[in-house]
Amino acid sequence: MNPPMKLPMPAPPLIYNLFPLLAGPFPDWIPHLERAREMGFNHLYFNPVSYPGFSGSLYSVKNHYGFHPMLAPEGDKAAGRALAELLKRMRGTGLTPMMDLVINHTAIDCPLIEHHPNWYAHDANGRVERPGALHDGHWVEWGDLATVNNAASPDRDALWDYWDRLVAHHQNLGVQAFRCDAAYQVPVDLWRHLIGRARERDPRVAFFAETLGCPVEDVIALAGAGFGYTFNSSGWWDYQEPWCLKQYAETRPHAATVAFAESHDTERLATRVHGDTGLLLARQAFASLFSTGMLMPMGLEFGSRTPMNVVRSRPEDLDRPLDLSGAIGELIRLKTAHPVFCGEGPMHAVDASHSHVTALQKDAQTGSMAALIQVSRDGQRGVPEGAPPGWQDAAEVTPDCLLLHGAPLRVWVRGQAG
């Protein structure tokens, strides 16, 4: 079977992550999506909104067709209508609705375990397996989750059809893109099946694979299944170790990637940089310019420090010590004004002539355009003014917001787009 055709997007995905527990009931999302559009984002991604299991975690789904009680104070039917109307409003304002798709596990108290036990993995004692992860060298089991046996269920066709109908349900509501959680833990053949079926219903639908921490071979395999985008790990880069550019070089021929400076799973960026606005903007600028797409979670534009929590977060936890919405808009305009920042063109380190500075040259995928990004590795010293050696013919395009806040990052562009 041939992999589903990957259709190019008209613009790089600029993704605003609206965190449901911070936004509240669906009608309360409207100011957030309007702010996202004003900043220049073109995708509105929201984490799971389904009814959770006993733990209350957004990622522990008990009923795929119900809604989290906090988001649906008037019941599921009213919430379904409100969400459909909200998705319509997103599309009308130029935001592509994008949601999480979690199919590698369910809540341990999900009724599917009783109704379809063969859909789940079981241990030698017949107990439903719970996923987990290594923490400090020890295996930590997630007691609120149950592992779905997508690869070898004896009732595989019915299980895969269940997932297909779930995708179709959300497409019918108005979802046009899916961020697939832990995509590398799901069989490639299942993704190929789901993506192919989804594209039969809507050829424009886009799939993003969450692949952080998995081998490059898995990223390549998922791209072959029809994923248009994966997420890269540049947010953890110290601007010095070789791993980041190595990963970029290995994956860029196969799939476009999306960068982020923080996510709902990480420490808040404002906390990480100890409230230094210049450092925060430098890291966000780097995420905007590094690869094809960019994701930013709600709150970064306010310098929020309260971490997002998939169980406990509530709207009052969205702290707003400052407003950087205008600066985020400047960074987005810089990205979209120069095609070199909107693709996975070749990128390599060049001589910065300063020991504390990393200089990256990024070439456009077509044409002669090239960009130079210079960033201070220690964050304590800025990037020297003036074009570096070999770039005297380039135009500096560093946004005013970076200069105003003393952000240790500067940008030059030269050449023509293809």
C-alpha positions as CSV (number, residue, x, y, z in Angstrom):
1,M,0.0,0.0,0.0
2,N,1.4,3.4,-1.0
3,P,1.8,6.0,1.8
4,P,-0.8,8.7,1.9
5,M,0.1,11.7,-0.2
6,K,1.6,14.6,1.8
7,L,0.1,17.9,0.8
8,P,2.1,21.1,1.2
9,M,0.6,23.7,3.6
10,P,0.1,27.2,2.2
11,A,2.1,28.7,5.1
12,P,4.4,27.3,7.9
13,P,2.4,26.1,10.9
14,L,2.5,28.8,13.6
15,I,0.8,27.0,16.4
16,Y,-0.7,28.6,19.5
17,N,-1.3,25.9,22.2
18,L,-4.4,26.8,24.1
19,F,-4.3,24.8,27.3
20,P,-7.9,23.8,28.1
21,L,-7.7,23.9,31.8
22,L,-6.2,27.4,31.8
23,A,-8.9,28.6,29.3
24,G,-11.9,27.2,31.0
25,P,-15.3,26.4,29.4
26,F,-15.4,26.6,25.6
27,P,-17.1,30.0,25.3
28,D,-14.3,31.4,27.5
29,W,-11.7,30.4,24.8
30,I,-12.8,33.3,22.5
31,P,-10.5,36.0,23.8
32,H,-7.5,33.6,23.7
33,L,-8.1,32.6,20.1
34,E,-8.5,36.2,19.1
35,R,-5.3,37.1,20.8
36,A,-3.5,34.2,19.0
37,R,-4.7,35.5,15.7
38,E,-3.7,39.1,16.4
39,M,-0.2,37.9,17.2
40,G,0.0,36.1,13.8
41,F,-0.6,32.5,14.6
42,N,-2.4,30.4,12.0
43,H,-3.0,27.2,14.0
44,L,-4.9,26.8,17.3
45,Y,-3.9,23.6,19.0
46,F,-5.7,22.4,22.1
47,N,-4.9,19.4,24.4
48,P,-7.4,16.7,25.0
49,V,-10.9,17.9,26.1
50,S,-12.4,14.4,26.6
51,Y,-13.9,13.1,29.8
52,P,-11.0,11.9,32.0
53,G,-10.6,8.9,34.2
54,F,-10.2,8.9,38.0
55,S,-6.9,10.8,38.0
56,G,-8.5,13.8,36.2
57,S,-5.6,14.0,33.7
58,L,-6.3,15.4,30.3
59,Y,-4.2,12.5,28.8
60,S,-6.1,9.8,30.7
61,V,-9.2,9.5,28.6
62,K,-12.2,7.5,30.0
63,N,-14.9,8.6,27.4
64,H,-13.6,9.8,24.1
65,Y,-17.0,11.3,23.2
66,G,-17.6,13.1,26.5
67,F,-16.1,16.3,27.8
68,H,-14.0,17.3,30.8
69,P,-16.5,18.5,33.4
70,M,-14.7,21.8,33.8
71,L,-15.2,22.5,30.1
72,A,-18.8,21.3,30.0
73,P,-20.6,22.8,33.0
74,E,-23.9,22.5,31.1
75,G,-23.4,18.9,30.0
76,D,-21.9,17.1,27.0
77,K,-24.6,18.0,24.5
78,A,-24.2,21.7,25.1
79,A,-20.4,21.4,25.2
80,G,-20.4,19.6,21.8
81,R,-22.4,22.4,20.2
82,A,-20.2,25.0,21.8
83,L,-17.0,23.3,20.6
84,A,-18.4,23.0,17.0
85,E,-19.3,26.7,17.0
86,L,-15.8,27.5,18.4
87,L,-14.1,25.5,15.7
88,K,-16.1,27.3,13.1
89,R,-15.1,30.6,14.6
90,M,-11.4,29.6,14.5
91,R,-11.6,28.7,10.9
92,G,-13.4,31.9,10.1
93,T,-10.6,34.0,11.7
94,G,-7.9,32.1,9.8
95,L,-6.9,29.6,12.6
96,T,-6.6,26.0,11.7
97,P,-8.2,23.9,14.5
98,M,-5.7,21.3,15.8
99,M,-6.3,18.8,18.6
100,D,-4.5,16.1,20.4
101,L,-5.0,12.5,19.3
102,V,-4.1,10.0,22.0
103,I,-4.5,6.4,20.9
104,N,-1.6,4.5,22.6
105,H,-3.4,4.3,25.9
106,T,-6.7,5.1,27.7
107,A,-7.6,5.6,31.3
108,I,-7.4,2.5,33.4
109,D,-11.1,2.9,34.3
110,C,-12.2,3.3,30.6
111,P,-15.3,1.1,29.9
112,L,-13.6,-0.1,26.7
113,I,-11.5,-2.4,29.0
114,E,-14.6,-4.3,30.0
115,H,-16.3,-4.2,26.7
116,H,-13.3,-4.9,24.5
117,P,-10.6,-6.6,26.7
118,N,-8.8,-7.8,23.6
119,W,-8.0,-4.3,22.6
120,Y,-5.5,-4.0,25.5
121,A,-2.1,-5.4,26.3
122,H,-2.0,-7.9,29.2
123,D,0.9,-9.2,31.3
124,A,1.6,-12.9,32.1
125,N,-0.9,-12.8,34.9
126,G,-3.7,-11.5,32.7
127,R,-3.5,-8.0,34.2
128,V,-4.0,-5.0,31.9
129,E,-0.6,-3.5,31.3
130,R,0.1,0.1,32.4
131,P,2.6,2.2,30.6
132,G,5.4,3.9,32.4
133,A,8.9,5.4,32.0
134,L,12.4,5.2,33.5
135,H,13.0,7.8,36.2
136,D,16.4,8.0,37.8
137,G,17.1,4.5,36.6
138,H,13.9,3.0,38.0
139,W,10.7,2.1,36.2
140,V,7.8,4.2,37.2
141,E,4.4,2.8,36.3
142,W,1.5,5.2,35.5
143,G,-1.3,3.7,37.4
144,D,-4.1,5.7,35.8
145,L,-3.4,4.5,32.3
146,A,-3.9,1.3,30.3
147,T,-1.8,0.3,27.3
148,V,-3.8,-0.3,24.1
149,N,-2.5,-3.2,22.0
150,N,-2.7,-1.5,18.6
151,A,-0.1,-3.8,17.0
152,A,-1.3,-7.3,17.9
153,S,-4.8,-7.2,19.2
154,P,-6.8,-10.3,18.1
155,D,-9.6,-7.9,17.4
156,R,-7.4,-5.5,15.5
157,D,-9.7,-4.5,12.7
158,A,-12.5,-3.4,15.1
159,L,-9.9,-1.5,17.2
160,W,-8.5,0.3,14.2
161,D,-12.0,1.1,13.1
162,Y,-12.8,2.6,16.5
163,W,-9.9,5.0,16.1
164,D,-10.9,5.8,12.5
165,R,-14.4,6.7,13.6
166,L,-13.0,8.9,16.4
167,V,-10.9,10.8,13.9
168,A,-13.9,11.1,11.6
169,H,-16.0,12.4,14.5
170,H,-13.6,15.2,15.2
171,Q,-13.2,16.0,11.5
172,N,-17.0,16.4,11.3
173,L,-16.8,18.8,14.3
174,G,-14.4,20.9,12.3
175,V,-10.9,19.8,13.4
176,Q,-8.4,20.1,10.5
177,A,-5.1,19.0,12.1
178,F,-4.1,16.5,14.7
179,R,-1.1,16.4,17.0
180,C,-0.5,12.7,17.6
181,D,0.7,12.1,21.1
182,A,3.7,9.7,21.5
183,A,3.3,8.8,17.8
184,Y,6.3,6.5,17.8
185,Q,4.5,4.2,20.3
186,V,1.8,3.5,17.7
187,P,2.3,1.1,14.7
188,V,3.3,2.9,11.5
189,D,0.7,0.8,9.6
190,L,-2.1,2.1,11.9
191,W,-1.0,5.7,11.2
192,R,-0.9,5.0,7.5
193,H,-4.4,3.6,7.7
194,L,-5.8,6.5,9.8
195,I,-4.1,9.3,7.8
196,G,-5.2,7.7,4.5
197,R,-8.8,7.5,5.7
198,A,-8.7,11.0,7.1
199,R,-7.4,12.4,3.8
200,E,-10.2,10.7,1.9
201,R,-12.6,12.7,4.0
202,D,-10.6,16.0,3.8
203,P,-7.5,16.1,1.6
204,R,-6.2,19.1,3.5
205,V,-6.1,17.5,6.9
206,A,-2.6,17.6,8.5
207,F,-1.0,15.3,11.0
208,F,1.8,16.2,13.4
209,A,3.9,13.5,15.1
210,E,5.0,14.0,18.6
211,T,8.4,12.2,18.4
212,L,10.5,13.7,21.2
213,G,13.2,11.4,22.4
214,C,12.7,8.7,19.8
215,P,15.3,7.4,17.4
216,V,15.7,9.1,14.0
217,E,14.7,5.9,12.3
218,D,11.2,6.2,13.9
219,V,10.9,9.8,12.7
220,I,11.7,8.7,9.2
221,A,9.2,5.8,9.4
222,L,6.4,8.1,10.6
223,A,7.1,10.6,7.8
224,G,6.7,7.7,5.4
225,A,3.3,7.0,6.9
226,G,2.0,10.4,5.9
227,F,2.9,12.7,8.7
228,G,3.7,16.2,7.4
229,Y,5.5,17.4,10.5
230,T,7.3,16.2,13.6
231,F,8.5,18.2,16.6
232,N,12.2,18.8,17.2
233,S,14.2,19.2,20.4
234,S,15.9,22.5,19.8
235,G,14.3,24.0,22.9
236,W,16.8,22.0,25.0
237,W,19.8,23.0,23.0
238,D,22.6,24.8,24.7
239,Y,23.7,26.3,21.3
240,Q,26.9,24.4,21.5
241,E,26.7,20.6,21.7
242,P,26.5,18.9,18.2
243,W,23.4,16.8,18.7
244,C,20.8,19.4,17.7
245,L,22.3,20.2,14.2
246,K,23.0,16.5,13.7
247,Q,19.3,15.6,14.3
248,Y,18.2,18.5,12.1
249,A,20.4,17.3,9.2
250,E,19.2,13.7,9.6
251,T,15.5,14.4,9.7
252,R,15.1,17.4,7.3
253,P,15.1,15.4,4.0
254,H,12.1,13.4,5.4
255,A,9.8,15.7,7.3
256,A,9.4,19.3,8.2
257,T,9.7,20.0,11.9
258,V,8.2,22.3,14.6
259,A,10.3,24.0,17.3
260,F,9.2,25.4,20.6
261,A,10.9,27.2,23.5
262,E,8.5,25.7,26.1
263,S,5.6,23.3,26.0
264,H,2.8,22.1,28.4
265,D,5.2,19.4,29.5
266,T,8.2,21.7,30.4
267,E,9.2,24.2,33.0
268,R,7.9,27.7,32.1
269,L,10.5,29.6,30.0
270,A,10.2,32.7,32.2
271,T,11.1,30.5,35.2
272,R,14.0,28.9,33.3
273,V,15.5,32.4,32.5
274,H,14.8,33.8,35.9
275,G,12.4,36.4,34.6
276,D,14.9,38.0,32.2
277,T,12.8,39.3,29.3
278,G,15.7,39.5,26.9
279,L,16.7,35.9,27.4
280,L,13.0,34.8,27.1
281,L,12.6,36.6,23.8
282,A,15.9,35.3,22.5
283,R,14.9,31.7,23.1
284,Q,11.5,32.3,21.6
285,A,13.1,34.0,18.6
286,F,15.3,31.0,18.1
287,A,12.3,28.7,18.2
288,S,10.6,30.9,15.6
289,L,13.5,30.9,13.2
290,F,15.1,27.4,13.6
291,S,12.7,25.2,11.5
292,T,9.6,25.2,9.4
293,G,7.0,25.5,12.1
294,M,6.8,27.0,15.6
295,L,4.6,26.2,18.6
296,M,4.0,28.5,21.6
297,P,1.9,27.6,24.6
298,M,-0.5,30.1,26.1
299,G,1.1,32.2,28.8
300,L,4.5,32.6,27.3
301,E,3.3,36.0,25.9
302,F,2.6,37.0,29.5
303,G,5.9,35.7,31.0
304,S,3.8,33.2,33.0
305,R,5.7,31.3,35.6
306,T,3.0,28.9,37.0
307,P,3.6,25.6,35.3
308,M,0.8,24.0,33.3
309,N,-0.6,20.8,35.0
310,V,-2.8,18.3,33.1
311,V,-4.8,17.7,36.3
312,R,-4.8,20.8,38.5
313,S,-4.5,23.8,36.3
314,R,-7.4,26.3,36.3
315,P,-8.0,29.7,34.6
316,E,-6.8,31.6,37.7
317,D,-3.4,29.9,37.3
318,L,-2.7,31.9,34.1
319,D,-0.4,34.6,35.7
320,R,0.3,37.7,33.6
321,P,3.2,39.6,35.0
322,L,3.8,41.4,31.6
323,D,2.5,41.5,28.1
324,L,4.8,40.5,25.3
325,S,2.1,39.9,22.7
326,G,3.4,42.7,20.5
327,A,7.0,41.2,20.6
328,I,5.7,37.7,19.7
329,G,3.9,39.3,16.7
330,E,7.2,40.9,15.6
331,L,9.0,37.6,15.7
332,I,6.2,36.0,13.7
333,R,6.4,38.7,11.1
334,L,10.2,38.3,10.8
335,K,9.7,34.6,10.2
336,T,7.0,34.9,7.6
337,A,8.7,37.8,5.8
338,H,11.7,35.6,4.8
339,P,11.2,32.2,3.2
340,V,14.6,31.0,4.6
341,F,12.9,30.8,8.0
342,C,9.9,28.8,6.7
343,G,11.5,25.6,5.7
344,E,14.1,22.9,6.5
345,G,17.0,24.3,4.4
346,P,20.6,23.3,5.1
347,M,22.0,24.7,8.3
348,H,25.5,24.7,9.8
349,A,27.6,26.5,12.3
350,V,30.1,29.1,11.1
351,D,32.9,31.1,12.7
352,A,31.3,33.7,15.0
353,S,34.7,35.3,15.9
354,H,33.5,35.5,19.5
355,S,34.0,32.6,21.9
356,H,30.6,33.2,23.7
357,V,28.6,33.4,20.5
358,T,27.1,30.6,18.3
359,A,26.6,31.6,14.6
360,L,24.3,29.5,12.4
361,Q,24.0,29.9,8.7
362,K,20.7,28.7,7.3
363,D,20.1,28.4,3.6
364,A,16.7,28.5,1.9
365,Q,15.5,25.3,0.3
366,T,15.3,27.1,-3.1
367,G,16.9,30.3,-4.3
368,S,19.9,32.1,-3.0
369,M,18.5,33.4,0.2
370,A,20.6,32.7,3.4
371,A,20.3,33.9,6.9
372,L,22.7,34.2,9.8
373,I,21.5,33.8,13.4
374,Q,24.0,34.8,16.1
375,V,23.1,34.0,19.7
376,S,25.0,34.3,23.0
377,R,25.6,30.9,24.6
378,D,26.0,32.2,28.2
379,G,23.1,34.8,28.0
380,Q,25.2,37.2,30.0
381,R,26.9,38.9,27.1
382,G,25.2,40.3,24.0
383,V,26.0,39.7,20.4
384,P,28.5,42.3,19.1
385,E,27.0,44.9,16.8
386,G,27.7,45.0,13.1
387,A,27.7,42.3,10.4
388,P,30.2,39.4,11.1
389,P,33.0,38.6,8.7
390,G,31.6,37.5,5.3
391,W,28.2,39.0,5.9
392,Q,28.9,42.7,5.2
393,D,26.6,42.6,2.2
394,A,23.7,41.2,4.3
395,A,20.8,43.2,5.8
396,E,20.3,43.0,9.5
397,V,16.7,42.1,10.3
398,T,16.9,41.8,14.1
399,P,13.4,42.9,15.3
400,D,13.1,46.0,17.5
401,C,11.7,44.0,20.4
402,L,15.0,42.0,20.7
403,L,17.1,45.2,20.7
404,L,14.7,47.0,23.1
405,H,15.0,44.2,25.7
406,G,18.7,43.5,25.2
407,A,18.1,40.0,23.9
408,P,21.4,38.3,23.0
409,L,20.3,37.3,19.5
410,R,20.8,39.0,16.1
411,V,19.7,38.1,12.6
412,W,21.0,38.9,9.1
413,V,19.5,38.0,5.7
414,R,21.0,38.1,2.2
415,G,20.1,36.8,-1.3
416,Q,16.8,36.2,-3.1
417,A,14.1,33.7,-2.5
418,G,13.5,31.0,-5.1
